[in-house]
Amino acid sequence: MKKLLAVSLLAVVASSAFASAQCPAQPKDKWQKEADFKKQLAGQGYQIKKFKVSGNCYEIYGKNKDGKKVEIYFDPVSGKPVKSDIES
């Protein structure tokens, strides 16, 4: 049980570290507003189930325009995806 907990914790830390490394630290006043960014993603066909700030990135969980489950990290200033995981 302890090993499972340790592995799970390591995965979370590694994921957060990856996101932070891919999204450079930038002043929050330069970030796109969350509401505007969500509207932009919805316009691209994303269905957002969960939206959060992860390190220096915006992160979404939901579905893309093809209905596939996605987890995507975005640079909050440029809006460009920096890491994505799409279920096949």
PEHU-V300454 format. One record per pair of residues at least 12 apart in sequence whose ideal C-beta (glycine too) atoms are under 6 Angstrom apart, sorted by the first residue. I is the first residue (numbers start at 1). J is the second residue. If there is no record, write none. Layout:
i j
I J
I J
This chain:
i j
16 55
19 54
19 55
19 57
19 73
20 55
20 56
22 82
22 83
23 56
23 57
23 75
23 82
25 56
26 77
30 77
31 76
31 77
32 76
45 65
46 62
46 64
47 62
47 63
48 60
48 62
49 61
49 62
57 73
58 74
58 76
59 73
60 72
68 86
68 87
69 87
70 86
71 85
72 84
